[in-house]
Amino acid sequence: MTDILMPALSPTMEEGVLAKWHVKVGDTVSAGDVIAEIETDKATMEVEAVDEGEVLEILVPEGSEGVKVNTPIARLSGDDVAPAPKKADTPTETPKAEAPKAETPKAEAAPAPAAPKSDDGGRIFASPLARRLAAQAGLDLKAVKGTGPHGRIVKRDVEAAGKGGAQPAAATAATAAEPRKALSLAQMGIPDGSYDLIPLDGMKKAVARRMVESVQNVPHFPLFIDVEIDQLMAVRAKVNKMLEPQGVKVSVNDFVIKAAALALKMVPEANASYTPEGIAMHHNADVSMAVAIDGGLITPIIRKAETKGLAQIATESKDLAKRARERKLKPEEFQGGTFSVSNLGMFGIKQFTSIINEPQGCIMSVGAGEQRPVVKDGQIVPATVMTVTLTCDHRVVDGATGARFLQAFKPLIEDPVAMLA
């Protein structure tokens, strides 16, 4: 027998939704046959069989959420020699694999000091680390006074109790460093039944996690600049008239992507990523474009945008956006960009600041073009102006580098003929 495992469809995938089975018990499959559809946090992808055989058992029903990577999801007959070494442990571990599935939560929650009771029967609130340290030291948490949020027992309380000393008052100043226990809506005054709760899908969980990590880990700072786009709008109209027979229509965002890519080549220090080993200087401007889809956001990539013409960028961006909304993108089409562009101008948003899409060093936020009064040759005249915000990771792109990038970007937008050469 051969187990079919939940595949990792991207380098960061840890779990997914088994959306649909294309086979049933008793079906015979060959290598390359599509057997299932898996939903990741970004896309829905087809899974192909890598072995031949009869489907003996469906271990995970369709619609199952949170299926961990490498979990057995189905079982095939067959005695292929190749997979045998890989699955040598499977026969002995498969029976256990399903038992621990039910027991794992117990095993993890088993450090039963996890929820000790006070003398009056109430629960004692303590962090997992504090419970573990107390258990190792043989301390009774009932005798430990908590100084964390809402009286929670934290590491320093256990350490102080272990030394037989009282918790120094000065240490309470460090309580902010302890993660705050999330309060329920009811605890914050919003009664149950007064709202509808929409469960988080994989995409919303992933976006929430990545944005929190970015805000916490990346030292962001924004730079703002106004650009005039009257010439751009005129050039765009001429270009679209020329491309009309080909069915191609260039958007303002396509000009922005092209200009950003060229500016990144002119200021390569802005086309970089922070790593613990050093600063990664990227060879190409792989520009991610933010696309809103049902339930979240995804950033498909225009690869080597500095080498492509506006018509090609327009064609690719339209195709990527369409397939993004259908959740049909491949992982390599939305992972690995070096710079991001987020445009909310079409919604009338004048100015905004985006959160950096790690590990990229910058993200550009593009607002709406609007008529504003500007001063030219001492005269106040109207012009179509667009505000652009560059959010930078200060570990990679400092203020001077970000400013030089915007200095390179601005003339490309204001005189876009240079991009047509």
GUTORVEX-757546 format. One record per atom (N, C-alpha, C): atom name; x, y, z. Coordinates in steps of 0.1 Angstrom, whole numbers. Layout:
N
   atom       X       Y       Z
     CA       X       Y       Z
...
This chain:
421
   atom       X       Y       Z
      N       8     -12       0
     CA       0       0       0
      C       9      12       0
      N       3      23      -5
     CA      10      36      -6
      C       2      47       0
      N       7      55       9
     CA      -1      66      14
      C       1      78       5
      N     -10      85       3
     CA      -9      98      -4
      C      -9     109       7
      N       1     117       7
     CA       3     127      18
      C      -2     141      13
      N      -6     149      23
     CA     -10     162      20
      C       3     170      15
      N       2     175       3
     CA      14     181      -3
      C      17     195       2
      N      29     199       2
     CA      33     213       5
      C      33     220      -9
      N      23     229     -11
     CA      22     235     -24
      C      30     248     -25
      N      36     252     -14
     CA      44     264     -14
      C      54     262      -3
      N      65     270      -3
     CA      76     268       7
      C      71     271      21
      N      61     280      22
     CA      56     285      36
      C      43     277      40
      N      38     269      32
     CA      25     262      35
      C      27     252      47
      N      19     253      57
     CA      19     244      68
      C       7     235      69
      N      -4     241      64
     CA     -17     234      64
      C     -26     239      52
      N     -36     232      49
     CA     -45     236      39
      C     -59     230      40
      N     -67     233      31
     CA     -81     228      30
      C     -82     218      19
      N     -86     206      22
     CA     -88     196      12
      C    -102     199       6
      N    -102     207      -5
     CA    -115     212     -10
      C    -124     202     -16
      N    -117     193     -25
     CA    -126     184     -33
      C    -118     171     -37
      N    -124     160     -36
     CA    -118     148     -42
      C    -123     145     -56
      N    -114     142     -65
     CA    -118     138     -79
      C    -119     123     -80
      N    -116     116     -70
     CA    -116     101     -70
      C    -124      96     -58
      N    -128      83     -59
     CA    -135      77     -48
      C    -129      63     -46
      N    -133      57     -34
     CA    -128      44     -31
      C    -131      34     -43
      N    -122      26     -47
     CA    -124      17     -58
      C    -119      22     -71
      N    -117      35     -73
     CA    -112      40     -85
      C     -97      36     -87
      N     -93      34    -100
     CA     -79      32    -103
      C     -73      44    -109
      N     -62      48    -104
     CA     -55      60    -108
      C     -41      57    -114
      N     -37      66    -123
     CA     -23      65    -128
      C     -15      77    -125
      N      -2      76    -125
     CA       6      88    -122
      C       2      99    -132
      N       0     111    -126
     CA      -4     123    -134
      C     -18     126    -134
      N     -27     116    -129
     CA     -41     119    -128
      C     -44     129    -117
      N     -53     138    -119
     CA     -58     148    -109
      C     -67     140    -100
      N     -63     140     -87
     CA     -71     133     -77
      C     -78     142     -67
      N     -73     154     -65
     CA     -79     163     -55
      C     -76     177     -58
      N     -84     186     -51
     CA     -81     201     -51
      C     -78     205     -37
      N     -67     213     -36
     CA     -63     217     -23
      C     -63     233     -23
      N     -69     238     -12
     CA     -69     253     -11
      C     -58     257      -1
      N     -49     265      -5
     CA     -40     271       4
      C     -45     285       8
      N     -36     292      15
     CA     -41     306      19
      C     -41     315       7
      N     -36     311      -4
     CA     -36     321     -16
      C     -43     315     -28
      N     -44     302     -30
     CA     -49     297     -43
      C     -55     283     -41
      N     -62     279     -51
     CA     -67     265     -52
      C     -59     258     -62
      N     -54     246     -59
     CA     -45     239     -68
      C     -49     225     -69
      N     -46     219     -81
     CA     -49     205     -83
      C     -37     196     -78
      N     -41     185     -73
     CA     -30     175     -68
      C     -31     163     -78
      N     -19     159     -83
     CA     -18     148     -92
      C     -12     136     -84
      N     -17     124     -89
     CA     -11     112     -83
      C       3     110     -88
      N      11     105     -79
     CA      25     102     -84
      C      27      87     -85
      N      18      79     -81
     CA      18      64     -82
      C       6      59     -88
      N       7      46     -93
     CA      -5      39     -98
      C     -11      30     -87
      N     -24      28     -89
     CA     -30      19     -79
      C     -45      21     -78
      N     -51      13     -70
     CA     -65      15     -67
      C     -67      22     -54
      N     -76      31     -53
     CA     -79      39     -41
      C     -86      30     -31
      N     -78      27     -21
     CA     -84      18     -10
      C     -91      25       0
      N     -87      37       3
     CA     -93      44      15
      C     -91      59      13
      N    -102      67      16
     CA    -101      82      17
      C     -99      85      32
      N     -88      90      36
     CA     -85      92      50
      C     -90     105      55
      N     -90     115      46
     CA     -95     129      50
      C    -106     133      40
      N    -118     135      45
     CA    -129     138      37
      C    -128     152      31
      N    -134     154      19
     CA    -133     168      13
      C    -140     178      21
      N    -135     190      21
     CA    -141     201      29
      C    -133     202      43
      N    -124     193      45
     CA    -116     193      58
      C    -107     205      58
      N    -107     213      69
     CA     -98     224      70
      C     -86     221      79
      N     -76     228      78
     CA     -64     227      87
      C     -57     214      86
      N     -57     208      74
     CA     -50     195      72
      C     -35     198      71
      N     -27     193      80
     CA     -13     195      81
      C      -6     189      69
      N       5     196      64
     CA      13     191      54
      C      19     177      58
      N      20     168      49
     CA      25     154      51
      C      16     145      59
      N       4     150      62
     CA      -6     141      68
      C     -11     131      57
      N     -12     118      60
     CA     -18     109      50
      C     -33     113      47
      N     -36     115      34
     CA     -50     119      31
      C     -58     108      24
      N     -50      98      18
     CA     -57      87      11
      C     -47      75      10
      N     -52      64       6
     CA     -43      52       5
      C     -45      45      -8
      N     -34      41     -15
     CA     -35      34     -27
      C     -30      20     -25
      N     -35      11     -34
     CA     -29      -3     -34
      C     -17      -2     -43
      N      -9     -12     -44
     CA       3     -12     -52
      C      15     -15     -44
      N      25     -20     -50
     CA      38     -23     -43
      C      49     -17     -51
      N      48      -4     -54
     CA      59       2     -61
      C      72       2     -53
      N      83      -1     -59
     CA      95      -2     -52
      C     100      11     -48
      N      99      22     -57
     CA     105      35     -54
      C     100      41     -41
      N      87      41     -38
     CA      82      48     -26
      C      85      41     -14
      N      89      28     -15
     CA      90      19      -3
      C     100      25       7
      N     112      29       4
     CA     121      33      14
      C     116      46      21
      N     109      54      13
     CA     104      67      18
      C      93      64      29
      N      86      53      26
     CA      74      51      35
      C      77      39      44
      N      90      36      47
     CA      93      25      55
      C      87      26      68
      N      85      38      74
     CA      80      39      87
      C      65      39      87
      N      59      41      75
     CA      44      43      74
      C      36      32      80
      N      40      19      77
     CA      31       8      82
      C      31       8      97
      N      43      10     103
     CA      43      10     118
      C      37      22     124
      N      38      34     117
     CA      33      46     123
      C      19      50     119
      N      14      44     108
     CA       0      48     103
      C     -10      45     114
      N     -10      33     121
     CA     -20      31     131
      C     -18      42     142
      N      -6      45     145
     CA      -4      55     156
      C      -8      69     151
      N      -6      71     138
     CA      -8      85     133
      C     -22      90     136
      N     -32      80     135
     CA     -45      85     137
      C     -48      86     152
      N     -42      77     160
     CA     -44      78     174
      C     -39      91     180
      N     -26      94     177
     CA     -21     107     181
      C     -29     119     177
      N     -36     117     165
     CA     -44     129     160
      C     -54     133     170
      N     -60     123     177
     CA     -70     126     187
      C     -63     129     200
      N     -50     123     202
     CA     -44     124     215
      C     -34     136     215
      N     -30     141     204
     CA     -20     152     204
      C     -25     164     212
      N     -38     168     210
     CA     -42     180     218
      C     -41     177     233
      N     -44     164     237
     CA     -43     160     251
      C     -28     161     255
      N     -20     156     246
     CA      -6     155     250
      C       0     169     252
      N      -4     179     244
     CA       1     192     245
      C      -6     199     257
      N     -19     196     259
     CA     -25     203     270
      C     -22     195     283
      N     -15     184     281
     CA     -13     175     293
      C      -5     181     304
      N       6     190     301
     CA      12     196     312
      C       0     202     321
      N      -8     193     327
     CA     -19     197     334
      C     -17     208     344
      N      -5     211     349
     CA      -4     224     356
      C      -8     235     347
      N     -12     232     334
     CA     -16     243     325
      C     -28     250     330
      N     -37     244     337
     CA     -48     251     342
      C     -51     247     357
      N     -41     250     366
     CA     -43     246     380
      C     -55     254     386
      N     -60     249     397
     CA     -71     256     404
      C     -66     262     417
      N     -72     274     420
     CA     -69     280     433
      C     -77     273     444
      N     -75     277     456
     CA     -82     271     467
      C     -97     272     466
      N    -102     283     460
     CA    -116     284     459
      C    -122     278     446
      N    -113     270     439
     CA    -118     263     428
      C    -117     271     415
      N    -112     284     416
     CA    -111     292     403
      C     -98     288     396
      N     -97     292     384
     CA     -85     289     376
      C     -74     298     379
      N     -62     294     380
     CA     -50     302     382
      C     -45     305     368
      N     -44     318     365
     CA     -39     322     352
      C     -23     323     352
      N     -17     316     343
     CA      -2     316     342
      C       2     313     328
      N      13     319     324
     CA      18     317     310
      C      23     302     309
      N      23     296     297
     CA      28     283     296
      C      43     281     301
      N      51     291     298
     CA      65     290     303
      C      65     291     318
      N      57     299     325
     CA      57     299     339
      C      52     286     345
      N      42     280     339
     CA      37     267     344
      C      48     256     343
      N      56     257     331
     CA      66     247     330
      C      77     249     340
      N      81     261     342
     CA      92     264     352
      C      88     260     366
      N      75     263     369
     CA      70     259     382
      C      70     244     384
      N      66     237     374
     CA      66     222     375
      C      80     217     377
      N      90     223     369
     CA     103     218     370
      C     109     221     384
      N     105     232     390
     CA     110     236     403
      C     102     231     415
      N      91     224     412
     CA      83     218     422
      C      75     229     430
      N      72     240     423
     CA      65     251     430
      C      50     250     428
      N      43     253     439
     CA      28     253     438
      C      24     267     433
      N      18     268     421
     CA      14     281     416
      C       4     288     425
      N      -3     281     434
     CA     -12     288     443
      C      -5     298     452
      N       8     295     454
     CA      16     303     464
      C      23     314     456
      N      22     315     443
     CA      29     325     435
      C      20     337     432
      N      24     349     434
     CA      16     361     431
      C      20     365     417
      N      10     367     408
     CA      13     371     395
      C      13     386     393
      N      23     391     385
     CA      24     405     382
      C      22     408     368
      N      18     398     360
     CA      15     401     346
      C       1     407     344
      N      -3     409     332
     CA     -16     415     329
      C     -27     407     336
      N     -36     415     342
     CA     -48     409     349
      C     -43     399     360
      N     -31     401     366
     CA     -27     392     377
      C     -21     379     372
      N     -18     378     359
     CA     -13     365     353
      C       1     362     359
      N       4     350     362
     CA      17     346     366
      C      26     344     354
      N      38     351     354
     CA      47     350     343
      C      60     345     348
      N      70     344     339
     CA      83     338     342
      C      90     344     354
      N      90     358     355
     CA      98     364     365
      C      91     361     379
      N      78     359     379
     CA      71     356     392
      C      76     342     397
      N      77     332     388
     CA      82     319     392
      C      96     320     397
      N     104     327     389
     CA     119     328     392
      C     120     334     406
      N     113     345     409
     CA     114     352     422
      C     109     343     433
      N      98     335     431
     CA      93     326     441
      C     104     315     443
      N     110     310     433
     CA     120     300     434
      C     132     304     442
      N     135     317     442
     CA     146     322     449
      C     142     326     463
      N     129     324     466
     CA     124     327     479
      C     122     342     482
      N     123     350     472
     CA     122     364     473
      C     110     370     467
      N     106     381     472
     CA      94     388     466
      C      97     394     453
      N      87     395     444
     CA      90     401     431
      C      93     416     433
      N     105     421     428
     CA     108     435     429
      C      97     443     423
      N      94     455     429
     CA      84     463     424
      C      88     469     410
      N     101     471     408
     CA     105     477     396
      C     103     468     384
      N     102     455     387
     CA     100     445     376
      C      86     446     370
      N      77     452     378
     CA      63     453     372
      C      63     462     360
      N      73     470     358
     CA      74     479     347
      C      76     471     334
      N      81     459     335
     CA      83     451     324
      C      71     443     319
      N      60     445     326
     CA      48     437     323
      C      43     439     308
      N      46     450     303
     CA      42     453     289
      C      49     443     279
      N      60     438     283
     CA      67     428     275
      C      60     415     274
      N      52     412     284
     CA      44     399     283
      C      33     401     274
      N      30     390     265
     CA      19     391     256
      C       6     392     264
      N      -3     401     259
     CA     -15     403     266
      C     -25     393     262
      N     -32     387     272
     CA     -42     377     269
      C     -54     383     262
      N     -57     378     251
     CA     -68     383     243
      C     -81     382     250
      N     -89     393     251
     CA    -102     393     258
      C    -112     390     248
      N    -123     383     252
     CA    -134     380     244
      C    -142     393     242
      N    -151     393     231
     CA    -159     405     229
      C    -168     407     241
      N    -173     396     247
     CA    -182     398     259
      C    -175     405     270
      N    -162     402     272
     CA    -154     408     283
      C    -152     423     279
      N    -153     427     267
     CA    -151     441     263
      C    -164     448     261
      N    -175     442     266
     CA    -188     449     266
      C    -197     446     254
      N    -193     437     245
     CA    -202     434     234
      C    -208     421     236
      N    -221     420     239
     CA    -228     408     243
      C    -229     398     232
      N    -228     385     236
     CA    -231     374     226
      C    -244     376     220
      N    -245     372     207
     CA    -258     373     200
      C    -260     386     194
      N    -251     396     196
     CA    -253     409     190
      C    -245     411     177
      N    -239     400     173
     CA    -231     400     160
      C    -231     387     154
      N    -228     386     141
     CA    -226     374     134
      C    -211     371     133
      N    -206     360     136
     CA    -192     356     135
      C    -189     349     123
      N    -180     355     114
     CA    -176     348     102
      C    -162     342     104
      N    -162     328     104
     CA    -149     321     106
      C    -138     326      97
      N    -125     326     102
     CA    -114     330      94
      C    -110     318      85
      N    -109     321      72
     CA    -104     311      63
      C     -88     311      63
      N     -82     302      56
     CA     -68     301      55
      C     -61     314      51
      N     -67     321      41
     CA     -61     333      36
      C     -61     344      47
      N     -73     346      53
     CA     -74     357      63
      C     -64     354      75
      N     -63     341      79
     CA     -53     338      89
      C     -39     341      85
      N     -36     338      73
     CA     -22     340      68
      C     -19     355      67
      N     -29     362      61
     CA     -26     377      60
      C     -25     383      74
      N     -34     379      83
     CA     -33     385      97
      C     -20     382     103
      N     -15     369     102
     CA      -2     366     108
      C       9     373     102
      N      10     374      88
     CA      21     381      82
      C      21     396      84
      N       9     402      85
     CA       9     416      88
      C      14     420     102
      N       9     411     111
     CA      13     413     125
      C      29     412     126
      N      34     401     120
     CA      48     399     120
      C      56     410     114
      N      50     416     103
     CA      57     426      96
      C      58     439     105
      N      46     442     111
     CA      46     454     119
      C      55     453     131
      N      55     441     137
     CA      63     439     149
      C      78     438     146
      N      82     432     134
     CA      96     429     132
      C     103     439     123
      N      96     447     115
     CA     102     456     105
      C     101     470     110
      N     112     477     111
     CA     111     492     114
      C     107     500     102
      N      94     502     101
     CA      88     509      89
      C      90     524      90
      N      91     531      79
     CA      89     546      79
      C      85     549      65
      N      76     560      63
     CA      71     564      50
      C      77     576      45
      N      78     577      32
     CA      82     589      24
      C      71     593      15
      N      67     605      14
     CA      56     610       5
      C      61     619      -6
      N      55     618     -17
     CA      58     626     -28
      C      46     628     -37
      N      45     640     -43
     CA      34     643     -52
      C      40     643     -67
      N      32     637     -76
     CA      37     636     -90
      C      25     641     -99
      N      29     649    -109
     CA      19     653    -118
      C      18     643    -130
      N       5     640    -133
     CA       3     629    -143
      C      -5     634    -155
      N      -5     646    -158
     CA     -12     651    -170
      C      -6     645    -183
      N       7     646    -183
     CA      14     640    -195
      C      12     625    -196
      N      12     619    -184
     CA      10     604    -184
      C      -3     601    -190
      N     -14     608    -186
     CA     -27     605    -191
      C     -28     608    -206
      N     -21     618    -211
     CA     -21     620    -225
      C     -14     609    -233
      N      -3     605    -228
     CA       5     595    -234
      C      -3     582    -234
      N      -9     579    -222
     CA     -17     567    -221
      C     -28     566    -231
      N     -35     577    -233
     CA     -46     577    -243
      C     -40     574    -257
      N     -29     580    -261
     CA     -23     577    -274
      C     -18     562    -275
      N     -12     557    -264
     CA      -7     543    -264
      C     -19     534    -266
      N     -30     536    -258
     CA     -41     527    -259
      C     -48     528    -273
      N     -48     539    -279
     CA     -54     540    -293
      C     -45     531    -302
      N     -32     532    -300
     CA     -23     524    -309
      C     -25     509    -306
      N     -28     505    -294
     CA     -29     491    -290
      C     -43     485    -291
      N     -52     494    -294
     CA     -66     490    -295
      C     -68     478    -305
      N     -62     478    -317
     CA     -64     466    -325
      C     -59     453    -319
      N     -50     454    -310
     CA     -45     442    -303
      C     -53     438    -291
      N     -63     446    -288
     CA     -71     443    -276
      C     -64     445    -263
      N     -54     454    -263
     CA     -46     456    -251
      C     -49     470    -246
      N     -51     472    -233
     CA     -54     485    -227
      C     -44     487    -215
      N     -36     498    -216
     CA     -26     500    -205
      C     -33     509    -195
      N     -31     505    -182
     CA     -36     513    -171
      C     -26     522    -165
      N     -30     531    -156
     CA     -20     540    -149
      C     -11     531    -141
      N     -17     521    -135
     CA      -9     512    -126
      C       2     505    -134
      N       0     502    -147
     CA      10     496    -156
      C      22     506    -157
      N      19     519    -159
     CA      29     529    -160
      C      37     529    -147
      N      30     528    -135
     CA      36     529    -122
      C      46     517    -120
      N      41     505    -124
     CA      50     493    -123
      C      62     495    -131
      N      61     499    -144
     CA      72     501    -152
      C      82     511    -147
      N      76     523    -142
     CA      85     533    -137
      C      92     529    -124
      N      85     521    -116
     CA      91     516    -103
      C     103     507    -107
      N     100     498    -117
     CA     111     489    -121
      C     123     496    -126
      N     121     506    -134
     CA     133     513    -140
      C     140     521    -129
      N     132     527    -119
     CA     138     534    -108
      C     146     525     -99
      N     141     512     -97
     CA     149     502     -89
      C     162     499     -96
      N     163     499    -109
     CA     175     496    -116
      C     185     508    -115
      N     179     520    -114
     CA     187     532    -113
      C     192     534     -98
      N     184     529     -89
     CA     188     530     -74
      C     187     515     -69
      N     197     507     -72
     CA     196     493     -68
      C     196     490     -53
      N     200     500     -45
     CA     200     498     -31
      C     186     497     -26
      N     176     502     -33
     CA     162     501     -29
      C     156     487     -33
      N     163     480     -42
     CA     158     467     -46
      C     165     456     -38
      N     162     456     -25
     CA     170     448     -16
      C     161     442      -5
      N     166     432       1
     CA     159     425      13
      C     169     423      24
      N     164     425      36
     CA     172     422      48
      C     172     407      51
      N     183     402      54
     CA     184     388      59
      C     194     388      71
      N     193     378      80
     CA     203     378      91
      C     217     377      87
      N     219     372      75
     CA     233     370      70
      C     238     383      63
      N     229     392      59
     CA     233     404      52
      C     222     409      43
      N     225     419      35
     CA     215     426      27
      C     216     419      13
      N     204     414       9
     CA     203     407      -5
      C     200     418     -15
      N     209     419     -25
     CA     207     429     -35
      C     202     421     -48
      N     190     424     -51
     CA     183     416     -62
      C     188     420     -76
      N     189     410     -84
     CA     194     413     -98
      C     183     419    -107
      N     170     415    -104
     CA     159     420    -113
      C     149     427    -104
      N     141     435    -111
     CA     130     442    -104
      C     117     433    -106
      N     115     424     -97
     CA     103     416     -97
      C      92     423     -89
      N      83     430     -96
     CA      74     439     -89
      C      60     432     -86
      N      57     431     -73
     CA      45     425     -69
      C      34     436     -69
      N      22     432     -74
     CA      11     442     -75
      C       0     436     -66
      N      -5     445     -57
     CA     -15     440     -48
      C     -29     439     -55
      N     -35     427     -53
     CA     -48     425     -59
      C     -58     421     -49
      N     -69     428     -47
     CA     -79     424     -38
      C     -88     413     -43
      N     -90     403     -35
     CA     -98     391     -39
      C    -108     388     -28
      N    -118     380     -31
     CA    -127     376     -20
      C    -120     370      -8
      N    -121     376       3
     CA    -115     371      15
      C    -101     375      18
      N     -96     384      10
     CA     -82     388      13
      C     -75     395       2
      N     -62     394       2
     CA     -53     401      -7
      C     -42     392     -12
      N     -38     393     -24
     CA     -27     385     -30
      C     -18     394     -39
      N      -6     391     -40
     CA       4     399     -47
      C      11     392     -59
      N       4     390     -70
     CA      11     384     -81
      C      22     393     -86
      N      31     387     -93
     CA      44     393     -96
      C      46     395    -111
      N      50     407    -115
     CA      55     409    -129
      C      71     407    -128
      N      75     396    -133
     CA      89     393    -132
      C      98     401    -142
      N     109     405    -138
     CA     118     413    -146
      C     111     425    -153
      N     103     432    -145
     CA      95     443    -151
      C     103     453    -158
      N     116     455    -154
     CA     124     465    -161
      C     127     461    -175
      N     126     449    -179
     CA     129     444    -193
      C     116     444    -202
      N     105     447    -197
     CA      92     445    -204
      C      86     459    -208
      N      80     459    -220
     CA      73     470    -224
      C      59     472    -217
      N      53     484    -219
     CA      40     486    -213
      C      29     477    -217
      N      29     473    -230
     CA      19     464    -235
      C      20     450    -229
      N      33     445    -227
     CA      35     432    -221
      C      31     433    -206
      N      35     444    -199
     CA      31     445    -185
      C      16     445    -184
      N       9     453    -192
     CA      -5     454    -192
      C     -12     440    -194
      N      -7     432    -204
     CA     -12     419    -207
      C     -10     410    -195
      N       2     410    -189
     CA       5     401    -178
      C      -3     405    -166
      N      -4     418    -163
     CA     -11     422    -151
      C     -26     418    -151
      N     -32     420    -163
     CA     -46     417    -164
      C     -48     402    -163
      N     -39     393    -169
     CA     -40     379    -167
      C     -38     374    -153
      N     -28     380    -146
     CA     -25     376    -133
      C     -36     380    -123
      N     -42     392    -125
     CA     -52     397    -117
      C     -65     388    -118
      N     -68     384    -131
     CA     -79     375    -133
      C     -78     362    -126
      N     -66     356    -128
     CA     -64     343    -122
      C     -62     343    -107
      N     -58     355    -102
     CA     -57     357     -87
      C     -71     356     -81
      N     -81     363     -88
     CA     -94     364     -83
      C    -101     350     -84
      N     -96     342     -93
     CA    -101     328     -94
      C     -94     318     -86
      N     -83     324     -79
     CA     -75     315     -70
      C     -68     304     -78
      N     -63     308     -90
     CA     -57     298     -99
      C     -42     301    -101
      N     -36     310     -93
     CA     -22     313     -95
      C     -13     301     -90
      N      -2     299     -96
     CA       8     290     -91
      C      16     297     -80
      N      22     290     -70
     CA      30     296     -60
      C      41     305     -65
      N      47     301     -76
     CA      58     310     -81
      C      53     323     -87
      N      40     324     -89
     CA      35     336     -95
      C      31     346     -85
      N      31     343     -72
     CA      28     353     -62
      C      38     352     -50
      N      49     344     -51
     CA      59     344     -41
      C      72     348     -47
      N      80     356     -39
     CA      93     359     -43
      C      95     373     -50
      N      86     382     -49
     CA      88     395     -55
      C      98     403     -47
      N     104     414     -53
     CA     114     422     -46
      C     109     435     -42
      N      97     439     -47
     CA      92     453     -45
      C      77     452     -47
      N      69     460     -40
     CA      54     459     -42
      C      48     472     -45
      N      37     472     -53
     CA      29     484     -56
      C      15     481     -52
      N       9     490     -44
     CA      -5     489     -40
      C     -12     501     -44
      N     -22     500     -52
     CA     -29     512     -58
      C     -44     512     -54
      N     -47     522     -46
     CA     -61     524     -42
      C     -68     536     -48
      N     -61     541     -58
     CA     -66     553     -65
      C     -79     552     -71
      N     -82     539     -76
     CA     -95     537     -83
      C    -106     538     -73
      N    -103     537     -60
     CA    -114     539     -50
      C    -115     553     -44
      N    -107     562     -50
     CA    -108     576     -46
      C     -99     579     -34
      N     -91     569     -30
     CA     -82     571     -18
      C     -70     581     -22
      N     -69     592     -15
     CA     -59     602     -19
      C     -45     598     -15
      N     -44     592      -3
     CA     -31     589       3
      C     -32     578      13
      N     -22     569      14
     CA     -23     559      24
      C      -9     553      25
      N      -6     545      36
     CA       7     539      39
      C       5     524      40
      N      12     517      32
     CA      10     502      32
      C      20     496      42
      N      17     483      46
     CA      26     475      54
      C      35     467      45
      N      47     467      49
     CA      57     460      40
      C      54     445      39
      N      56     440      27
     CA      54     426      24
      C      68     419      25
      N      71     414      37
     CA      84     408      39
      C      86     396      29
      N      99     395      25
     CA     111     401      29
      C     115     413      21
      N     105     419      14
     CA     109     430       5
      C     113     443      13
      N     121     451       7
     CA     126     463      15
      C     117     475      14
      N     107     475       4
     CA      99     487       1
      C      85     482      -4
      N      75     491      -2
     CA      62     490      -8
      C      58     504     -12
      N      52     505     -24
     CA      48     518     -29
      C      32     519     -28
      N      27     529     -22
     CA      12     531     -21
      C       8     542     -31
      N      -1     540     -40
     CA      -5     550     -50
      C     -19     554     -48
      N     -21     567     -47
     CA     -34     573     -44
      C     -40     578     -57
      N     -52     584     -56
     CA     -59     589     -68
      C     -53     601     -74
      N     -54     602     -87
     CA     -50     614     -94
      C     -62     624     -93
      N     -59     636     -90
     CA     -70     646     -88
      C     -65     660     -92
      N     -74     669     -96
     CA     -71     682     -99
      C     -67     690     -87
      N     -55     696     -87
     CA     -50     704     -75
      C     -44     717     -81
      N     -44     727     -73
     CA     -37     739     -77
      C     -22     738     -74
      N     -14     741     -84
     CA       1     740     -82
      C       7     754     -87
      N      19     757     -83
     CA      25     769     -86
      C      36     766     -97
      N      34     773    -109
     CA      44     771    -120
      C      47     785    -125
      N      60     788    -125
     CA      65     801    -129
      C      58     812    -122
      N      56     810    -109
     CA      50     821    -101
      C      35     822    -102
      N      29     813    -110
     CA      14     814    -113
      C       8     801    -107
      N      -4     803    -101
     CA     -12     791     -97
      C     -20     786    -108
      N     -18     773    -112
     CA     -25     767    -123
      C     -30     753    -118
      N     -40     748    -125
     CA     -45     734    -121
      C     -36     723    -128
      N     -34     712    -120
     CA     -27     701    -126
      C     -33     688    -119
      N     -32     677    -127
     CA     -36     664    -121
      C     -25     658    -113
      N     -27     657    -100
     CA     -16     653     -91
      C     -20     640     -84
      N     -10     632     -82
     CA     -11     619     -76
      C      -1     618     -64
      N      -6     614     -52
     CA       3     612     -41
      C       8     598     -40
      N      21     596     -39
     CA      27     583     -38
      C      35     582     -25
      N      33     571     -18
     CA      40     569      -5
      C      49     557      -6
      N      61     558      -3
     CA      71     547      -2
      C      73     543      12
      N      69     531      16
     CA      72     526      29
      C      84     518      29
      N      94     521      37
     CA     107     514      37
      C     110     507      49
      N     118     496      48
     CA     124     488      59
      C     137     495      62
      N     138     502      73
     CA     149     510      76
      C     162     502      78
      N     161     489      80
     CA     173     480      80
      C     179     479      67
      N     172     482      56
     CA     176     480      42
      C     177     493      35
      N     166     501      36
     CA     165     513      28
      C     164     525      38
      N     174     533      39
     CA     173     544      48
      C     166     556      41
      N     165     567      48
     CA     158     578      42
      C     164     584      30
      N     177     585      29
     CA     184     590      17
      C     182     581       5
      N     183     568       8
     CA     181     558      -4
      C     167     559      -9
      N     157     559       1
     CA     143     560      -4
      C     141     573     -11
      N     147     584      -7
     CA     145     597     -14
      C     151     596     -28
      N     162     590     -29
     CA     169     589     -43
      C     160     580     -52
      N     154     570     -46
     CA     145     562     -55
      C     133     570     -60
      N     127     578     -51
     CA     116     586     -55
      C     120     597     -65
      N     132     602     -63
     CA     137     612     -73
      C     139     606     -87
      N     142     593     -87
     CA     143     586    -100
      C     129     582    -106
      N     120     579     -97
     CA     106     575    -101
      C      98     587    -106
      N      99     599    -100
     CA      91     610    -103
      C      92     615    -117
      N     104     617    -123
     CA     105     622    -137
      C     100     611    -147
      N     101     598    -144
     CA      96     588    -153
      C      81     589    -154
      N      74     592    -143
     CA      59     593    -143
      C      55     606    -149
      N      62     617    -146
     CA      58     630    -152
      C      62     632    -166
      N      72     624    -171
     CA      75     625    -186
      C      76     610    -191
      N      65     603    -192
     CA      65     589    -195
      C      71     585    -208
      N      73     594    -217
     CA      78     591    -230
      C      92     583    -229
      N      99     587    -218
     CA     112     580    -216
      C     110     565    -214
      N      98     561    -209
     CA      96     547    -207
      C      92     539    -219
      N      89     546    -230
     CA      85     540    -242
      C      97     537    -251
      N     109     542    -247
     CA     121     540    -256
      C     126     526    -255
